[in-house]
Amino acid sequence: MKRIVWTSAARADLDGIAEYHAGSDHRVGDTIVARIEASAAKLARYDTGRPGRVSGTREKSVAKTRHIIVYEIHGDLLFIFRIVHTALNWP
């Protein structure tokens, strides 16, 4: 199992998701963040993502959300760079 390394940008993305939903129903944001973190944990066991739109990266859609995890794997490390909403024009 790989060790997950969250970049500061990815952590800021998670915080932004939670903050965005805090005004209406914080439980929604908490649920989405939990699903993203669970998906990242699964990636640490099995790389089921696809080649990313940015050269050298990979992407994994998060089930029951409109978010994508952008990451790279280097040896035993899983680097998570960004959490992107599918409505955004990425990259």
C-alpha positions as CSV (number, residue, x, y, z in Angstrom):
1,M,0.0,0.0,0.0
2,K,1.3,3.4,-1.0
3,R,1.6,6.3,1.4
4,I,-0.6,9.2,0.4
5,V,0.9,12.7,0.2
6,W,-1.6,15.5,-0.1
7,T,-0.2,18.7,-1.6
8,S,-1.1,22.0,0.0
9,A,-3.2,22.7,-3.2
10,A,-5.2,19.5,-2.8
11,R,-5.8,20.2,0.9
12,A,-7.0,23.7,0.0
13,D,-9.3,22.1,-2.6
14,L,-10.8,19.8,0.2
15,D,-11.2,22.8,2.5
16,G,-12.9,24.8,-0.3
17,I,-15.4,22.0,-0.9
18,A,-16.3,21.8,2.8
19,E,-16.5,25.6,3.0
20,Y,-18.6,25.9,-0.1
21,H,-21.3,23.6,1.4
22,A,-21.0,24.9,4.9
23,G,-23.5,27.7,4.3
24,S,-26.3,25.4,3.2
25,D,-25.6,22.0,4.8
26,H,-22.2,21.2,6.2
27,R,-23.0,17.5,6.1
28,V,-23.0,17.5,2.3
29,G,-19.5,19.0,2.2
30,D,-18.3,16.5,4.9
31,T,-19.8,13.6,2.9
32,I,-18.1,14.7,-0.3
33,V,-14.7,15.2,1.4
34,A,-15.1,11.7,3.0
35,R,-15.8,10.2,-0.4
36,I,-12.7,11.9,-1.9
37,E,-10.5,10.7,1.0
38,A,-11.9,7.1,0.7
39,S,-11.2,7.1,-3.1
40,A,-7.7,8.3,-2.4
41,A,-7.2,5.5,0.1
42,K,-8.4,3.0,-2.6
43,L,-5.9,4.4,-5.1
44,A,-3.2,3.8,-2.5
45,R,-4.0,0.1,-2.8
46,Y,-4.8,-0.2,-6.5
47,D,-4.2,2.4,-9.2
48,T,-7.5,2.3,-11.1
49,G,-7.2,5.8,-12.6
50,R,-6.7,6.8,-16.2
51,P,-4.0,8.9,-17.9
52,G,-4.4,12.6,-16.9
53,R,-4.9,15.6,-19.1
54,V,-1.7,17.1,-17.8
55,S,1.3,15.1,-18.9
56,G,2.6,12.7,-16.3
57,T,-0.5,12.8,-14.1
58,R,-3.3,10.4,-13.6
59,E,-7.0,11.1,-12.8
60,K,-9.6,9.2,-10.9
61,S,-13.3,10.1,-10.8
62,V,-14.8,10.0,-7.3
63,A,-18.0,8.0,-7.2
64,K,-21.2,9.9,-6.3
65,T,-19.5,13.2,-6.6
66,R,-18.6,15.6,-9.5
67,H,-14.9,15.6,-8.5
68,I,-11.7,14.2,-10.0
69,I,-8.5,13.4,-8.1
70,V,-5.4,14.5,-10.0
71,Y,-2.4,12.5,-8.9
72,E,1.0,10.8,-9.6
73,I,2.6,7.7,-8.3
74,H,6.3,7.6,-7.5
75,G,7.4,4.3,-6.0
76,D,5.6,3.8,-2.8
77,L,4.2,7.4,-2.7
78,L,0.8,8.6,-4.1
79,F,1.0,12.4,-4.6
80,I,-2.4,14.0,-4.8
81,F,-2.1,17.3,-6.5
82,R,-5.6,18.7,-7.0
83,I,-9.3,17.9,-6.5
84,V,-11.1,19.2,-9.5
85,H,-14.8,19.7,-10.0
86,T,-16.0,18.3,-13.3
87,A,-17.7,21.7,-14.2
88,L,-14.3,23.3,-14.3
89,N,-12.3,23.6,-17.5
90,W,-9.3,21.5,-16.4
91,P,-6.4,22.1,-17.0
